[in-house]
Amino acid sequence: MRNIPPMNDTASPQTTSSERTYSGVAISERAAVRRQRFIQAGITLFVSNGYQATTMRKLTAESGLTNRYFYESFQSMEDLLIACYESLMSDFRDQLKTVLDSASGEPEQRIRAGLTCFFQAMSKPEFARITHSEVLGVSPRVEAVYSRYTADFAELLMGYLSPAADVPSSENSTQREYVGAALAGAVINAGIVWVRSRYAASLEEIVDATLTVFLGTANQLQR
C-alpha cells in the first residue's frame, strides 16, 4: 500500500481561482488523502479483527479521522471493504503485468514468473485474508466484485498461456473462458490451502505444483 502523508484538518482555508484550498492543498486532494487513510485503516483492521468485527469506533481510532470524514467517501462499511479489496487487487494486477511483461525466455518461464508473483502476494496476510477470505459471503454485491476480478485474473492468465499452447487468442472463445476460469480457480484454491497450512510448503514447491497444471493444460490445448 502507498504511504499516506499526515494531514492537519484544522488548517485555515484559502481561495484560488480554480478550487478552494486549505494550506495550499485543494479540498478534493485532501478528501482523497482521507479516503486512502480509511482504506489503509480498513486493511489493518480487516486483517487483525476481521470485517464483521470491525466497528466505526475502531476504524476512526485507527485512521485518526472522524466518522464525518468516513461518510465523505463511503456510504457503508461494505463500501470500504470493496475499496480495500479493489486497492489490493489493483496493486497486484499492476505488479503481475509488470512481472509477466518483463519475463524473458520461453512461455513456461513467463508462467512461472506469474505464479511466483501471485504466491508472493498470498504470503502477505493483508492480501491473502482480504482478497480471498473476508470478501466471501458478505453480500451478492461484494460477490459480484470478487467474481469480476477473478474473471479478469483468468483472462490475464489465458493471455499468457495461449502462446505456450500455441492457441490463437481468438480461437474458441467459450473454451478459452472456461479453461481460464478453471486455471484461476486452481491457482486461487492452491493459494488458500497454502495459507491455511501456514505456508507448510516452500514458495518454490507451491509454484512447481501449480505450474504442472498450466503445462498439462497447455499440452492438452495443443491436441
N, C-alpha and C positions, 0 to 999 in steps of 0.2 A: 504494500500500500504506500501511497505517496505521503510524505511528511507534510503536515499542515501547520503553517505558522500560527503562533498565538495571535489573538486579536482582541483589542480593547474596545468593547462595545459601548463605552461611555464617552468616546471621543466626540468632539463638537462637530456639527455639520458645516459643510462649505458648499457653495453653489458654483457650478461651472456651466459653460454654455451647452454641454451635452447631457450631463447627468449629475444629480445631486451626489455629493461625496461626504465622507467622514474622514478627516485627517488625510485627505488626498486620495482615498480609496473609494471607488464607485460603490454605491449601495448594492448593485447586482453582484459585484465581486465579493463583497462581504457576505452576502447571502449564500453564495456558492461555497465560500470557505466554511461557513457554519454548517451547511449541508454535509460537506465532507467530514467535518468533525463528528457529526452524528453517525455517519457511516462507519468511521473508524471505531467509535464507541460501541456501535451495534455489533460489529465484528468481534470486538473484545468480549462483550457480554454474551453473545450467542454461542461463543466457544466455551467460555467459562461457566455460564449458567444454563445455557440452552434458550431457544427462542421463547418457549412457553413460560419460562420463569423470569424473563426479562421484563421489568416494570418501567414505567415512565420515570419513577423516582431514581431507580438505578441508572437509567440512561442519562438523565440530566446530571446526575452526580459524576458519571464517568466522562461526559463530554464537557462539563463545566458551563453548560448553557441551560437556559430555562425552557420549559415546555412551550412557551410562546414562540420561541425560535424553532422548536421542532415542527409545529404546525405551519410554519412559514414554508417548509419544504415537503412535508409528508402529511397525509391525512390520517394515517394509522400506523401501528407498529408493523403491520403486514407490508405496507409500502416500504418501510425501512428495510425489512428482510429482503424484499425483492431488490432494492437498491444495493444492498450489501452483496447479494448473490451476483447481480449483474456486474458490479465493480470487480469482484474476484474473477469472474469468468471472462470479462473483457481483458483484464490484465493477462490472464492465462492464454487466451486466444492470440493476443499480440505476441507473447513470448513464443508460443508454439509455431506461429507462422514464421517468425524470425529464425527459429532453430531449423525448421524444415527448409526454408528458402536458402539458408546458408550451408546446409549439409551437403557434402560432396560425396562423390563415389556412386556406387550402384544404388538402385531404389531401395534395396534391403537396408543399406546404411542410413538412408533418409528415414525409413520407417523406424529403425532402431533409435535414431535421434529423437523422433517424435514421441515414441513410447517412453524414453528416458525423461523427456521434458514433462510428460503427464505424471509419471510416478514421482518425480521430484516434487511436483506441485502437491501430490497426495501425501507426501511425507510432512507437509506443513499442516498443523491442526486446524488453522483457520480456513484453509481451502477445503480440506477433506470433510470437516464437520458441516460447514455451512452449505457447500455446494452439493454434497451427497448424503446429507442426513437431516439437517434442520429444515430444509425446504420441502421435505417429503411429508405428505399427509396434512399439510396446513389448510389448503383450500383448493378448489378447482382452478382458481386464478393463478395461484403460485405453481400448481402442477403444470399449467399451460406454459408458463415461462420456462420451467425446467425442461419440458418436452421440446420447446423451441430451440433452446440452447443445445440439447442433446442431439437433435436433428442436424443442427449446424455443425456440431462436432463430427457427426457421422459423415456429412458431406465433405468436410475438410479431410477426413481420413481417406475417403474414397478418391479424392483428388490426387492423393499421393500413392494410393495402392494401384490405381488403374495403370500407370506406366509400368509398375512392377509386373503386372499381369498381362501387359501388352493389350489392354482392352480400351478401345476408344471411349472417351467420356460420354459420347452421345449414344452409345450402343446400349439398348435395352435399359431404359431409364428406370423401369419398375424393379428389375433385378438389382440395379445399382443402389436404389433407395433401400431395399430390404437387406442387401448384403452390408451396406454401410451401417444400418441400424443394428444388425447382428454383431458387427465388429465393435461398434461403440458400446453396446451392452456388455460384450465380453471384456473389454478393457476396463469399463467402469466397475463391473462386478468383481473383477480380479483386484482392482484397487481397493474396493470396500473390504473384501476378505483380507487383504494385506494389512489394512488399517486395523481391523478388528483383531488380527493376530498380534497386534502391537509390533508390526514390522519384523515378524519372525524370519522372513526370507530377506536376503540382501537385495539391494536395488538391481544389481546385475541379474540375479535369479528371477525376479518378477518380470524384468524386461525380456529375458530369454524365453520365459514361459509364454508370454503373450505374443512374442514375435513368431512363435511356431504357428499360432492361429492365423496370423496375417500371411505367412508364407504358404501355409496349407490352402488358404482361401485363394491366394494368387495362383497357385498351381491348378486349382480346380477351375478357376475362371479361364485358364488358358486352353482348356479342353474343348 
